[in-house]
Structure formats: C-alpha cells, structure tokens
C-alpha cells in the first residue's frame, strides 16, 4: 500500500430504485445449462446424455485440493454436455437439462438448528455452499479455523444497480436469523456485525427487530460509498484493522448475507442452492426486475422475462457495472454466484491522454498507484509491476470510474496482472 493514499472510496450513483421495490418475477425455464465451473478448477461431469436427474442430484464435482459438488437445479433429462462461454469469458462444459417442471427433489440432507461447529462445516462442504458475494469461494474452507473472533455479515451490496441481496433479506428474515446463528457456531466468533448501508432505514429497522435481545449480534450501518462491500474495506470500517491477504489474519470472517440465508434454507429444506434471485436492470431493457430463477438459466431467458432489449446496440454485463464482465452472447448461464445481469445502451467513449492527476491513486481502495502500474505495464517492466504490487488489485473498477480522461484504467491494470503472472 502506498503511503500517499487518499479517501480510498467514493459515493457513486446507485440506480437501485429501478428494482428496489418492483415485483420479484419467478422464471422456471424449459432448458437450463449448468456451468461446470468453480474458479479455474476442472470440474468432472458425473452424468451423461439421456440420464434422468432430480433437483439436488450431483452432476459434477471439483475434487482436487477443494471439494465442490455441482447440483442439478431442475428435474428432467440431460440433453447434452456442451462447451459454452461462461460469465468469466472462458469456455467450459455445461450440463444441458430439459426441465420437466415436476420439481422432483433428490433425498435431502438436513442440519439440526443446534448443530456443532464440525457438523455445520461438514454440511457446508456436502451442499457445496459457495460465497454468494461473487467470488464463489467454498464456505467450508473459510470456516475451518479456530482463529475467528469476529463475524462480519456483509449485506452492503455496494455495486450500482444490484438489489438482489436486499430483496433476498426481505423475503427470508427467519432464515437470516438462523444462518447467523449457524455462522457464529461454525466460526467460534464472539460477536457478529450485520453490515448494511446507512440509507436503508426500513431494512435496518427490520434487522434490528430481528436480532433484538441478542447480545452477540449487532446491526452496523455503514457509509453509502463504494467499495464498502469489499471485505478489506468492510474490515477497515468495522474493526479499524488492516491485513495482508485474508481477514482471518485479524481474527475476522466475512460472509455474504445471502450465503448465510442459503445455509439456513438448505438446512431446513434439505436441498442445496438450486435457485436464486438475480437483479436484471439497466437502461437497455424494457422492464427492470429481480428474477427468481434456477441455476443455469440463460441471460437470454432472463432478458425476455423482463420484456426484452429496447434497441439493438447494447452492452451486456455479468454482474454490476464496476466489477462485472462484459459478455458477447446472452446464451451465458447463471451460476450460484450470479447476482446481476446488467443491460445498458451502448455509448461511445472517447478517452483522452492521461492527465497525471493522481485521482485513480487517491481513490484506490487497495492503496495502489494505478497510473504508475499502467505506465510500467506499457513499458513491460515486470520488476516495477511487482514493486507496485499490481497483482493485489481486485479490479473493483474505481480507477476507471473516477478517471477524468475516461481511460479504462482497470483493464490496463488487469493486463498488468497477467504480465506479472507470466
């Protein structure tokens, strides 16, 4: 981190009113294509064309140094295993299933409300529980520690447009209460902070009522700035501490709020994550909604459910506008970590020469110097990039957002990271 740091965060326009109060649509697609992905790991298919599957059947698994099962989100027939583009733009095998709409479920795996730490962590592993904030890190790994003192429940949802977490909370308050209880037991933490942006007065009131009388849980409103939802920024805000690589270094575990809701839901219903609420928003779509859909639902089906595109030239993004990835085809499928499909009208951007103003460095939440990283990248100076810690960039998009020259600084830093990795 540079000692020449600025505010490291910024209030940005949220556009959340587009979906914050609209009806949640229910979509039960005829075909799902479930990506066999978890990070860059290889997932082995466990089904073949013609097989009959139920909701919760294991159709693939990662089994290297991590164990991550992939489940069917519908009951029906496996039509194919095909290579398709994913949200990360990398091709991967997809299990294509024709939905019979009977919602037949496999034998359930349940968890007692008063389960022990070991039972909860084992259950997280069995149901393939992934962090729902976007990274998709296996939850059982995060909770396999005896060093946690503080649990931070991340309900901040700081990316513009996205309201999926907030709507999920509103619909699942009881599951949230039980999920936090599970997380406290599994982590061994002495205290939990449920963090949410301070302007969400109504939801804050509901959360405070939910945890009233619980001395181990505190609802903590946080400033409406970006990237407050990044775990490093959140730890800095709540605990006033800095760490090197992981929050556990300062005795903290940070879990996305939907992750804990899904843990409690799975424990009671006996099924892994097979559907989720996805925000479908932007100015390039007819109607903006949150949509409850099955894992493996195509972006195309989500867009059609919201009235379709309003013009031909659009930018389709998997995720929010800051950290999301632009995709070229709407055949891309939702995954357990998909929280938003953003559809915006195409706008021509004409960058000008860098002004060397340092605004990107002042606002970088990692305390980096993006302008110097880009200069070193263009010179192919790997040693300089290492000294500038280019590989620690989390690609939050802040540098591009604040750049007065309209330069896509984030993309250049992303390329610098790849150069360092070679």
C-alpha positions as CSV (number, residue, x, y, z in Angstrom):
1,X,0.0,0.0,0.0
2,X,1.3,3.5,-0.9
3,X,1.7,6.0,1.9
4,X,0.3,8.6,-0.5
5,X,-3.3,7.5,-0.1
6,X,-6.5,9.4,-0.4
7,X,-10.0,8.7,0.7
8,X,-9.9,5.2,-0.9
9,X,-13.7,5.2,-1.5
10,X,-16.4,7.3,-3.1
11,X,-20.2,7.7,-3.2
12,X,-21.5,6.7,-6.6
13,X,-24.9,6.8,-8.2
14,X,-26.7,3.6,-7.3
15,X,-29.6,3.3,-9.7
16,X,-31.1,0.8,-7.2
17,X,-34.5,2.4,-7.3
18,X,-35.0,0.7,-10.7
19,X,-35.6,-2.7,-8.9
20,X,-35.6,-2.0,-5.2
21,X,-39.4,-2.1,-4.9
22,X,-40.6,-3.9,-8.1
23,X,-42.2,-7.3,-8.0
24,X,-39.9,-10.3,-8.0
25,X,-40.6,-12.3,-11.1
26,X,-40.5,-16.1,-11.0
27,X,-38.9,-17.8,-14.0
28,X,-38.9,-21.6,-14.5
29,X,-37.0,-22.0,-17.8
30,X,-37.7,-25.0,-20.1
31,X,-33.9,-25.6,-20.5
32,X,-31.1,-24.9,-18.1
33,X,-27.4,-25.1,-19.0
34,X,-25.5,-25.6,-15.7
35,X,-21.8,-24.5,-16.0
36,X,-19.3,-27.0,-14.5
37,X,-17.2,-24.3,-13.1
38,X,-15.6,-23.2,-9.8
39,X,-12.8,-20.7,-10.3
40,X,-10.2,-22.1,-12.7
41,X,-10.6,-25.7,-11.4
42,X,-11.5,-28.6,-13.6
43,X,-15.0,-30.0,-12.9
44,X,-15.6,-33.6,-13.7
45,X,-19.1,-34.4,-15.2
46,X,-20.9,-37.2,-13.4
47,X,-23.9,-37.5,-15.8
48,X,-24.3,-38.3,-19.5
49,X,-26.8,-37.6,-22.2
50,X,-30.2,-39.3,-21.6
51,X,-29.8,-39.5,-17.8
52,X,-32.7,-38.6,-15.6
53,X,-31.9,-36.1,-12.8
54,X,-33.7,-34.6,-9.8
55,X,-33.2,-31.3,-8.1
56,X,-30.1,-31.8,-5.8
57,X,-28.5,-34.6,-7.8
58,X,-24.8,-34.2,-8.1
59,X,-24.0,-33.7,-11.8
60,X,-20.3,-32.8,-11.5
61,X,-17.7,-32.1,-8.9
62,X,-14.4,-30.4,-8.2
63,X,-12.2,-32.8,-6.3
64,X,-8.6,-31.5,-6.2
65,X,-7.4,-29.7,-3.0
66,X,-11.0,-28.5,-2.6
67,X,-14.2,-30.5,-2.8
68,X,-17.1,-28.7,-4.6
69,X,-20.1,-30.6,-5.9
70,X,-22.3,-29.2,-8.7
71,X,-26.0,-29.9,-8.5
72,X,-28.9,-30.1,-10.8
73,X,-31.3,-27.2,-10.4
74,X,-34.3,-28.9,-12.1
75,X,-35.7,-32.3,-12.5
76,X,-35.7,-33.6,-16.0
77,X,-33.5,-35.2,-18.7
78,X,-29.8,-34.5,-19.6
79,X,-29.9,-33.5,-23.2
80,X,-26.1,-32.9,-23.7
81,X,-22.8,-31.8,-22.2
82,X,-21.6,-28.8,-24.3
83,X,-18.8,-26.4,-24.3
84,X,-20.1,-22.8,-23.9
85,X,-18.9,-19.4,-22.9
86,X,-19.1,-18.6,-19.1
87,X,-19.5,-15.4,-17.3
88,X,-15.7,-15.2,-16.9
89,X,-15.5,-15.5,-20.8
90,X,-13.7,-18.8,-20.5
91,X,-15.4,-21.8,-22.3
92,X,-16.4,-24.7,-20.0
93,X,-18.6,-27.8,-20.1
94,X,-22.2,-27.2,-19.4
95,X,-24.8,-29.8,-18.4
96,X,-27.8,-29.1,-20.5
97,X,-31.1,-30.3,-18.9
98,X,-34.6,-30.3,-20.2
99,X,-36.8,-29.2,-17.3
100,X,-39.9,-31.5,-16.8
101,X,-41.3,-28.8,-14.4
102,X,-42.2,-31.5,-11.8
103,X,-39.6,-30.2,-9.3
104,X,-38.8,-33.7,-8.1
105,X,-36.1,-33.5,-5.4
106,X,-33.3,-35.9,-4.5
107,X,-33.1,-37.3,-1.0
108,X,-32.5,-34.3,1.3
109,X,-29.6,-33.6,3.6
110,X,-30.7,-31.7,6.6
111,X,-29.0,-29.9,9.6
112,X,-30.2,-29.6,13.1
113,X,-30.6,-26.0,14.3
114,X,-28.3,-26.6,17.3
115,X,-25.6,-28.4,15.2
116,X,-22.0,-28.3,16.4
117,X,-19.2,-26.4,14.6
118,X,-17.9,-29.6,13.0
119,X,-21.4,-30.6,11.8
120,X,-22.0,-27.2,10.3
121,X,-18.7,-27.1,8.4
122,X,-19.2,-30.6,7.1
123,X,-22.7,-29.6,6.0
124,X,-21.3,-26.6,4.1
125,X,-19.0,-29.0,2.3
126,X,-21.7,-31.5,1.4
127,X,-24.1,-29.0,0.0
128,X,-21.3,-27.2,-2.0
129,X,-22.0,-23.9,-0.3
130,X,-20.2,-21.1,-2.1
131,X,-19.8,-17.4,-1.1
132,X,-22.7,-15.6,-2.8
133,X,-20.9,-12.3,-3.0
134,X,-19.4,-13.1,-6.3
135,X,-16.1,-14.8,-5.6
136,X,-17.6,-18.3,-5.1
137,X,-15.1,-19.4,-2.5
138,X,-16.0,-22.7,-0.8
139,X,-17.6,-21.7,2.6
140,X,-16.3,-24.8,4.5
141,X,-12.7,-23.7,3.9
142,X,-13.4,-20.2,5.3
143,X,-15.0,-21.7,8.5
144,X,-12.3,-24.4,9.0
145,X,-10.5,-22.3,11.5
146,X,-10.2,-21.7,15.3
147,X,-8.8,-18.2,15.0
148,X,-12.0,-16.3,14.4
149,X,-13.1,-13.6,16.9
150,X,-15.5,-11.5,14.8
151,X,-18.1,-12.5,12.2
152,X,-19.0,-9.8,9.7
153,X,-22.2,-10.4,7.7
154,X,-21.9,-8.5,4.5
155,X,-25.3,-7.1,3.5
156,X,-23.8,-3.9,2.0
157,X,-24.4,-4.7,-1.7
158,X,-22.4,-1.6,-2.8
159,X,-22.3,-2.2,-6.6
160,X,-24.7,0.1,-8.5
161,X,-28.0,-1.4,-9.8
162,X,-27.9,-4.6,-7.7
163,X,-30.6,-5.2,-5.2
164,X,-30.7,-9.0,-5.1
165,X,-29.3,-9.3,-1.6
166,X,-31.7,-6.7,-0.2
167,X,-34.7,-8.4,-1.7
168,X,-33.4,-11.8,-0.6
169,X,-33.2,-10.5,3.0
170,X,-36.7,-9.1,2.9
171,X,-38.1,-12.4,1.9
172,X,-36.0,-14.6,4.3
173,X,-35.6,-12.8,7.6
174,X,-36.1,-16.0,9.6
175,X,-33.5,-17.9,7.5
176,X,-31.1,-15.0,8.0
177,X,-31.5,-15.2,11.8
178,X,-30.8,-19.0,11.8
179,X,-28.0,-18.5,9.2
180,X,-26.2,-16.0,11.5
181,X,-26.6,-18.5,14.4
182,X,-25.0,-21.2,12.3
183,X,-22.2,-18.9,11.3
184,X,-21.5,-17.9,14.8
185,X,-21.3,-21.5,15.9
186,X,-19.2,-22.6,13.0
187,X,-16.8,-19.7,13.3
188,X,-16.4,-19.6,17.0
189,X,-16.7,-15.8,16.8
190,X,-17.6,-13.8,20.0
191,X,-19.5,-11.2,18.0
192,X,-21.3,-10.7,14.7
193,X,-21.8,-7.4,12.9
194,X,-24.6,-7.4,10.2
195,X,-23.4,-4.5,8.0
196,X,-25.7,-2.6,5.7
197,X,-25.7,0.8,4.1
198,X,-26.9,3.5,6.4
199,X,-29.6,4.9,4.0
200,X,-31.6,1.7,4.0
201,X,-33.6,2.8,7.1
202,X,-36.6,0.5,6.7
203,X,-34.5,-2.6,6.2
204,X,-32.2,-1.6,9.1
205,X,-35.3,-1.4,11.3
206,X,-36.3,-4.9,10.3
207,X,-32.9,-6.2,11.1
208,X,-32.7,-4.6,14.5
209,X,-36.0,-6.0,15.4
210,X,-34.9,-9.4,14.1
211,X,-31.8,-9.5,16.4
212,X,-33.3,-7.6,19.3
213,X,-32.1,-9.0,22.6
214,X,-29.3,-11.0,21.0
215,X,-26.1,-9.7,22.7
216,X,-23.9,-11.5,20.2
217,X,-25.3,-9.7,17.1
218,X,-25.2,-6.0,16.2
219,X,-26.7,-4.4,13.2
220,X,-24.0,-1.9,11.9
221,X,-25.0,0.8,9.4
222,X,-22.0,1.7,7.2
223,X,-21.4,4.7,4.9
224,X,-23.0,4.7,1.4
225,X,-19.7,4.6,-0.5
226,X,-18.0,2.2,-3.0
227,X,-16.5,-0.3,-2.5
228,X,-17.8,-0.6,1.1
229,X,-18.9,-4.2,0.3
230,X,-15.3,-5.3,-0.4
231,X,-14.2,-7.3,2.6
232,X,-11.0,-5.3,3.1
233,X,-12.9,-2.0,3.1
234,X,-15.5,-3.5,5.5
235,X,-12.9,-4.8,7.9
236,X,-11.2,-1.4,7.8
237,X,-14.6,0.3,8.6
238,X,-15.8,-2.0,11.3
239,X,-12.6,-3.2,13.0
240,X,-10.2,-0.4,12.1
241,X,-7.7,-3.0,11.2
242,X,-5.6,-3.9,8.1
243,X,-4.5,-7.3,6.9
244,X,-2.2,-8.8,4.3
245,X,-4.2,-11.4,2.4
246,X,-7.2,-12.7,4.4
247,X,-9.5,-11.2,7.1
248,X,-8.8,-14.2,9.4
249,X,-5.3,-12.6,9.9
250,X,-7.1,-10.1,12.1
251,X,-9.5,-12.6,13.6
252,X,-12.4,-12.0,11.2
253,X,-14.5,-14.0,8.8
254,X,-16.6,-12.0,6.3
255,X,-19.7,-13.8,4.8
256,X,-22.2,-12.5,2.3
257,X,-25.7,-12.3,3.8
258,X,-27.2,-14.5,1.0
259,X,-24.7,-17.2,1.8
260,X,-26.0,-17.5,5.4
261,X,-29.6,-17.3,4.2
262,X,-28.9,-20.2,1.8
263,X,-27.2,-22.2,4.5
264,X,-30.3,-22.0,6.8
265,X,-32.7,-22.7,3.9
266,X,-30.7,-25.8,2.9
267,X,-30.6,-27.0,6.5
268,X,-34.3,-26.8,6.8
269,X,-35.4,-27.9,3.3
270,X,-32.7,-30.4,2.7
271,X,-31.6,-29.2,-0.8
272,X,-28.5,-27.3,-2.0
273,X,-28.7,-23.9,-3.8
274,X,-30.7,-24.6,-6.9
275,X,-32.3,-21.2,-7.5
276,X,-31.6,-17.6,-6.6
277,X,-32.7,-14.0,-7.0
278,X,-30.9,-12.2,-9.8
279,X,-31.2,-8.4,-10.5
280,X,-31.9,-7.7,-14.2
281,X,-31.5,-4.0,-14.7
282,X,-30.1,-1.2,-16.9
283,X,-31.4,1.3,-19.4
284,X,-31.2,-1.2,-22.3
285,X,-34.1,-3.4,-21.1
286,X,-37.8,-2.9,-21.3
287,X,-38.6,-3.5,-17.6
288,X,-36.2,-3.9,-14.6
289,X,-36.9,-6.6,-12.0
290,X,-35.3,-9.0,-9.7
291,X,-36.0,-12.5,-11.0
292,X,-36.1,-15.7,-9.1
293,X,-34.6,-18.3,-11.4
294,X,-32.9,-21.7,-11.5
295,X,-29.1,-22.0,-11.7
296,X,-28.3,-22.5,-15.3
297,X,-30.9,-20.1,-16.7
298,X,-29.6,-18.3,-19.7
299,X,-29.3,-14.5,-19.7
300,X,-31.5,-14.5,-22.8
301,X,-34.4,-16.0,-20.8
302,X,-33.9,-13.5,-18.1
303,X,-34.0,-10.6,-20.5
304,X,-37.1,-12.0,-22.3
305,X,-38.8,-12.3,-18.9
306,X,-38.1,-8.6,-18.4
307,X,-39.6,-7.5,-21.7
308,X,-36.6,-7.8,-23.9
309,X,-34.0,-5.4,-25.3
310,X,-35.2,-1.9,-26.2
311,X,-32.6,-1.5,-29.0
312,X,-30.0,-3.5,-31.0
313,X,-26.8,-1.9,-29.7
314,X,-26.5,-2.8,-26.0
315,X,-23.7,-3.7,-23.5
316,X,-24.5,-7.0,-21.6
317,X,-22.7,-7.4,-18.3
318,X,-22.5,-10.4,-16.0
319,X,-22.5,-8.6,-12.7
320,X,-22.6,-4.9,-11.8
321,X,-21.0,-2.0,-13.9
322,X,-17.9,-1.7,-11.6
323,X,-16.7,-5.3,-11.3
324,X,-18.8,-7.2,-13.8
325,X,-17.6,-8.7,-17.1
326,X,-19.0,-7.8,-20.4
327,X,-20.2,-10.8,-22.3
328,X,-20.8,-11.1,-26.1
329,X,-23.6,-13.6,-26.0
330,X,-26.8,-13.9,-24.0
331,X,-26.5,-17.7,-24.1
332,X,-24.3,-17.3,-21.0
333,X,-25.9,-19.1,-18.0
334,X,-26.4,-18.0,-14.4
335,X,-24.2,-19.7,-11.7
336,X,-24.7,-20.0,-7.9
337,X,-22.8,-16.6,-7.6
338,X,-24.6,-14.7,-10.3
339,X,-26.3,-11.7,-8.7
340,X,-26.9,-9.4,-11.6
341,X,-27.4,-9.2,-15.4
342,X,-26.9,-5.6,-16.5
343,X,-28.3,-4.4,-19.9
344,X,-27.2,-0.9,-20.8
345,X,-27.4,1.0,-24.1
346,X,-24.1,1.2,-26.0
347,X,-22.3,4.6,-25.5
348,X,-19.2,5.6,-27.4
349,X,-16.4,6.6,-25.1
350,X,-13.5,8.7,-26.4
351,X,-10.7,8.7,-23.9
352,X,-8.0,11.4,-23.9
353,X,-4.4,11.4,-22.8
354,X,-3.7,10.7,-19.1
355,X,-3.6,14.0,-17.2
356,X,-1.3,12.5,-14.4
357,X,-3.8,14.0,-11.9
358,X,-3.5,11.1,-9.5
359,X,-7.2,10.8,-8.9
360,X,-7.1,7.0,-9.5
361,X,-4.4,6.6,-6.8
362,X,-6.4,8.8,-4.3
363,X,-9.5,6.6,-4.7
364,X,-7.9,3.1,-4.9
365,X,-9.2,1.1,-2.0
366,X,-6.1,-1.1,-2.1
367,X,-3.8,1.9,-1.8
368,X,-2.2,1.2,-5.1
369,X,-0.9,3.6,-7.8
370,X,-2.9,2.6,-10.9
371,X,-1.4,5.4,-13.1
372,X,2.2,4.1,-12.4
373,X,1.1,0.5,-12.8
374,X,-0.2,1.3,-16.3
375,X,3.0,3.1,-17.2
376,X,5.1,0.1,-16.1
377,X,2.8,-2.2,-18.0
378,X,3.2,-0.3,-21.2
379,X,7.0,-0.4,-20.7
380,X,6.6,-4.2,-20.0
381,X,8.6,-3.6,-16.8
382,X,7.7,-6.7,-14.7
383,X,10.1,-5.8,-11.9
384,X,8.4,-2.4,-11.5
385,X,5.0,-4.0,-11.6
386,X,6.0,-6.4,-8.8
387,X,7.2,-3.5,-6.7
388,X,4.0,-1.6,-7.3
389,X,2.0,-4.7,-6.2
390,X,0.0,-4.8,-9.4
391,X,-1.2,-8.4,-8.6
392,X,-3.0,-7.2,-5.5
393,X,-5.5,-5.2,-7.5
394,X,-9.0,-6.6,-7.0
395,X,-10.3,-5.0,-10.2
396,X,-13.0,-3.0,-8.4
397,X,-13.3,-0.5,-11.3
398,X,-12.9,2.6,-9.1
399,X,-9.9,3.9,-11.1
400,X,-11.8,3.8,-14.4
401,X,-14.9,5.4,-12.8
402,X,-13.0,8.4,-11.4
403,X,-10.7,8.9,-14.3
404,X,-11.4,12.4,-15.8
405,X,-9.7,11.3,-19.1
406,X,-12.2,8.4,-19.4
407,X,-9.4,5.8,-19.7
408,X,-10.2,2.2,-18.9
409,X,-7.5,2.1,-16.2
410,X,-8.9,-1.1,-14.7
411,X,-8.5,-3.1,-18.0
412,X,-4.9,-1.9,-18.2
413,X,-4.1,-2.9,-14.7
414,X,-5.8,-6.3,-15.4
415,X,-3.4,-6.8,-18.2
416,X,-0.5,-5.8,-16.0
417,X,-1.6,-8.5,-13.5
418,X,-1.5,-11.1,-16.3
419,X,2.0,-9.9,-17.3
420,X,3.3,-10.3,-13.8
421,X,1.8,-13.8,-13.7
422,X,3.7,-15.0,-16.7
